[in-house]
Amino acid sequence: MQRKQLIGLGMVGLGGLLMYGLLRWQPEGVFGFLLMLTGALLLVLGAGMWVLTPGPAHAEPDPSLQESPSRPWISWGIALVCLGVFLAVQQYPKLPAALGLRVGSIRAGEYWRFVTYGFTHRRWMHLAGNLLSLLILGTRLENQYGRLRFCMVYLLGMLGGGFAFLAFDGVGTCIGASGALYGVMGFLLSVGIADRAMMGRFLYEYLIPLALVGAAESLFSPGVSGWCHAGGFLPGLLFGLGYLLHRALSSK
């Protein structure tokens, strides 16, 4: 076992313990959000370090870690799951209350809602907007930076959005893939602005306009949790900056 893998394993253990303690304690406000985000970053980045560390020289590379996979299967799969849950919601209108993120439910120990809320949509306009963003932004990240990095960014955005909603909003039930997608947006913006040549026209024709529309929606649209959007965007941005730093250090 290599040193980086040991460090990654330690980060997973530390992040898991921190997350467990925080979910039991449930601190509120900026302090609570930052602590929960730190735990999620340790957990996800530690797992990524474990998987991404190269093995022995004779080992075959895992194709799921390579950039530019042939098809963005993960993005398409998430879109299909969101569509399936949406169709189920039309038949069972109380389903969002059972799957969405609610303060009382998290205090009752229903931590799985941190995942299920991100696949649940009640209105078709909400679903259509998120699926469009997923098929534009998600497929770009998955194709250009690999499936594993896409999954890590998506999960961090989903968790960060949920943590921010609980820490700063907490009113009603939070549902939708927006937190995860803002994480994807944060990652692509950080790496795209730093490396415009790699991102190309996509940066100006899609990414920046979508970011501006998303910011306006977060600030001015009623019934939208801007905190969830911001909480998803921040870890994606940090992950992108970390990716750029790692790439710069590796090239020396």
Buried (B, 14 or more C-beta within 10 A) or exposed (E): EEEEBEBBBBBBEBBBEBBEEBBEEEBEEEEBBBBBBBBBBBBBBBBBBBBBBEEEEEEEEBEEBEEEBEEBEBBBEBBEEBBEBBEEBEEEEEBBEBBBBBBEBBEEEBBEBBBBBBBBBBEEEBBEBBBEBBBBBBBBBBBBBBBBBBBBBBBBBBBBBBBBBBBBBBEBBBBBBBBBBBBBBBBBBBBBBBEEEEBEEBBEEBBBEBBEEBBEBBEEEEEBBBBBBBBBBBBBBBBBBBBBEEEEEEEE
